[in-house]
């Protein structure tokens, strides 16, 4: 089984605390929230980084979690992490019958966290994500993991996330602070509502903590400045 290293991606105090808060809010959403779709309005809002860090945080808390890279169009996951092992297969292999689930699974350096990469791009991603094999995959994951996190393409660009959300217990929308208009965010939210999936909330990303009021001032005073790379995705 291929092996993926996550622990060396770097620490950031404020980001880690925010992810823990996100994890806790999801846990408080109810035991029936297991399969969670994560999307955004547009590319480069930080969605893929957030879902990966959320999976790591859940694993650190002792949860059994699987991260599924559901972007069959333009995935960034594989290029970001150190993957060891040969004959790596992904989600598109499984959905097209070119690989078994076991062949698509990757173990990570968190013992309770596994991952499925997207695999090669396909000409019909929406049809594959809305098909019976993907539904069967999610059902199998529900029986074996505490949480299944699915990174999906931006809903403001393509419909894939709404198709995935229809089969999930909950969905969360990542929005980049100061970049996405209220009207556009509302239109994406309306599209999510059509999927009839429970909207867990909105994740505001890339917030400038120096100008964000009390919260930023408090942590700046007592813990110093902890900032990640500007524009991280």
Buried (B, 14 or more C-beta within 10 A) or exposed (E): EBEBEBEEBEEBBBBBEBBBEBBEEBBEBEEEBBBBBBBBBBBBBBBBBBBBBBBBBBBBBEBBBBBBBBBBBEBBBBEBBEBEEEEBBBBBBBBBEBBEBEBBBBBBBBEBBBBBBBBEEBEEBBEBBBBEBBEEBBEEBBEEBBBBBBBBBBBBBBBBBBBBBBBBBBBBBBBBEEEBEEEBBEEBBEBBEEBEBBBBEEBBBBBEBEEEEEEBEEBBEEEEEBEBEEEBB
